[in-house]
């Protein structure tokens, strides 16, 4: 849908260009105008931008998706977790043992909002996640995580400074945010920490 909106946006922009006498302008101006339309279509036709135009907050958007059954809320009980930073992408990763031989992978920069920050005197944030109970709201269509609601009781986490990502990939872990891994036991992942 967004691609269709972007194409319409670009077509209307080019139509307006020619209506204003675009064929009389220098050809480099036409190229710049076309590039401008293509680049701005990414912003203008972005879902978040369209929600801002409608005056819809993130909470209202998530509630709308839940009401229309386009998103689901999943409840989890966590036992233990492995936490590491992927220095290649600047993302934080939690591999969380959620029982029944399942491991939940949460991966992204948004997770820094919940981690301990003690090296910046202006922020000084305590760790808020992983917790024993938490929930995720995700889109059904593409499994995108929309919201993480953390609990109050922290669980033990094993922090790994330099993890071997190739070993993780060999185990079948894709490092997709919200990935529920069913073919691996948490103890196999703990071996990577030693």
N, C-alpha and C positions, 0 to 999 in steps of 0.2 A: 504494500500500500504506500509506503514512504517513497519507494522508487517512482511509482506512478505520480505522486504529488510533486516530486522533484522534477520529473519530465514536464509536467504541466507548468510548473514554475519557470523552468528554462524556456519553454515554448512561448509563454506569455511575455517573458522578458525580451526574447528575440523579436516577437511581433511588435512590442512597444518600440524597440530600437529601430525597426524599419519604418514604423509609422512616423517616427520623429525625423525621418530622412537619413537613416543609417547608411544607405548606399552612397551618399554624398560625402560622408566622413572618410578620413584616412583609414586604410585597411587595418592598420595596427590598433586603432581605436575599437574596431569591431572585434578583433581578437581579444583585447583586454576586457571588453564588455562580456563576451562569451565566457572567458575564464572567471570573471567575477560572478556570473550567474551560476556556474558549476560549483564554485567554492562556497558561495553563500547558500546554495540549495542544501548542502550538508547540514547547515545550522538551522535554516528556516524550516526544513521538512523533518527535522528531528522530533521525535515524540515528546521529549522534554520541553522543547521550545513551544510546540503546539499546546501543551498543557499550561504553560505559563501564560500564553495568550488567552486561554479560557479561564485563567485565574484559579486553576485547580492545584491544590497542594499535593505533595507526595502521599500523605495519609489518605486524602480523598481519592486519589488515583488508585491506590492499593485497595481501598474499600470497594471502589467501583468494580475492579477486576475480580475481587472475591465474590461480590454480589452477582456478577454475570457468569460466575464459574469459569473464568479465564485464568484464575490463579487459585492455588491451594495453600493452606497453612499446614505445615508438618511439625509435629511435636517430637522432640528427641530427649532421651535420657543418656547422658554421657558417663563413661566410666573413667577413662584416662585419655590423654592426648599427647601428640607429638607436635611441636611447633618449630618452624624454621623460616628463614627468609630466603626467597629466591632472588639472589643478588642480580641475576640477569634481567629480571623484569621489575625489581623493586617491590615485589608483592610479598605479603606474609601468608603463610600456609599453616593450617591446622589439620592434622589427620586425627580424627576423633573416633575412639572406640564407642560405638553406640549399641553394643551388644548383638547377640544372635549372629556372631561372626560377620558383622558388617562394620565398615569403616567409612565415615563421612569425611569428605575432603572439602574444606572451605579455603578459598584461595582468592586473594585480591588485596588491593590497597585499603579498602574500607575497613579491614580488620585491624588496622593500626589505631582506629578509634577506640578499641577495646583493650589494647595491650599496655603494659607498663612503660611509662616514659619517666625516667628519673635523671636523665642527663641534660634536661632543659629546665632552668629555674623558673621560666614563665609558665610552663605547662604542668609539670610534676603530676602525672596521671598514674593512678593505681590500676593494676590489671583487673579487668572486668569479665574476661572470657578466656578460655572455655569454662562453662558452668555445668552443674549436674543436670539441670533442666534448661532447655532453650527451644525456640521454635524458629522456623524459616518460613517465609512466604515466597513462593516462586511461581513464575508464569508456567502454565501448563504447556503452551505452544513450544517453548524453547528451553525450559528448565532454568531460566534466568532467575537468580536470587534477587528479590526485590527488597526484602527486609529481614534483618536478624534481630530477634528479641531475646536478650540474654536473661538468665536467671540471676539468683543472688549468691548461691553457694559455689565457690570455685572448686575445680577439680585439679588434681596434680597434672602437670604437663612436663614432658621431657623436651627440653630445648636442645636443638642440634645446631651447632654453629656452621659447620661445613658439611652439608649432606651431599651424598653422591646421587645426583638427579638421574644419572644413567641407570643406577641400580633400582631406583624407584620405577622408572619407565620399564625396566626389564620385568618388574613384578606386575606390570599392567596398570600402574597408577598413572592417570593422564594429567593430573593436576588441573582438573576442570572444577570451577566453583560450583559446589553443590553435588558433586559426583558421589554417588553411594556405591562403594566398592564391596561386592559380595563374594568375590572369589579369593579373598586374602584374609588371613587372620592378623590381628593387631600385633601379636608377638613377632611375626615375621618383619614387620616394619620397625619394631623396637631394636632388632638386631642391627639395623643400619645406624643406630645411635652409638654403637660401641666401637 
